[in-house]
């Protein structure tokens, strides 16, 4: 998580500096050297910087989440359900499931 904090701090500072320069150039000046915002590399760079910052914000301590684990467990257990119904009645399975959940 240190990498996330460092990345957010460094990219945050870079983004603040870049957006200040972007604002000065495109919002607070009249002289833009004949360049228009449409087609300017500045706007694409701003979007790229925002995307890079968003990726850093999504860094997690583990490469998988609780949802991923649940999907794996379900994908593993679902093929065994026909076997369960051959060994136990539906009522027994339902009673045990309710006992586990509640």
N, C-alpha and C positions, 0 to 999 in steps of 0.2 A: 504494500500500500504506500510505501515511501515513494515508489516510482510515480504513482498517481498524484500524490501531493506535490512532488517536484514538478511533474509535467504540467499540472494545473497552474502552479505558481509561475513557471517560466512561460508557458503559452499564454497565460492570462496577461502577463506583463507585455509580451510581444503583441497580443491582440489589442491591448489598450493603446500601445504606441501606434500600431498600424491604423486603428480606427480613428485616432486623433488626426493622423496625417491625412487619412481619407476624407474626414470631415472638413479639414482645412482646405484641401484641394478642391473638393467637389461641392461643398455646401456654402463655404464662406468666401469664395473668390469668384470673380467674374472672368478673369484671364485664365483660360485653361489651355493655352497654346493651340487653340483650334481643335482640340480633341473633344469628342463627345463621350459621355459615359457609356452609351451603347457601343459595344465592341471594344471597350477599354479593358486592358489586362488587370486594372485595379479592382474592378468589381469581381472578376473571377478569382483573383488572389484573396479577396476578402471572404468569398464563399469557401474557398479551400481552407483558409485559416479557421473558419467556423466549424467546418467538418472535422479538421484535425483535433480541435478542442473538444468536440462532441465525442470523438473516439476515446480520448483520454478520460473524459468523465465516465465512460462506461467500463473502465478497467475494474475488474473484480479480483478478490484475493484467490479465487479458484476459477478454473476455466469452465466450470459447469455450475448450474443452479439447482435449486430444489426441484423445479419443474423438469429439468433434464433427468434427474435421478428417478422421479416418479414415472416418466415416460419409459425409461429403461426397465424399471421394475414391472410395469404393466406389459410391456412388450415381451418380457421374459415369462410372466405368469399366464398370460392369455392362452398360449398353446396348451397349458395343463388343465384348463377348465373341462374339456370333455372327459379327461381321465378322472377328475374329481367326481363328476356326475355318474361315472360307472362304479365308483367305490362307495359313495355316500348319497343319500337321498337329498332332494332339494331342501327339505325342511331342516335336516341336520346342518347342511351348509349354511342356510339362512340363519339358523339359531347361533351358530358359531360366529358368523360375520357380525351379527347384531351384538353379540357378547364382546367382540373385539372393538367395535366402533363405539359402543355405548358402555 
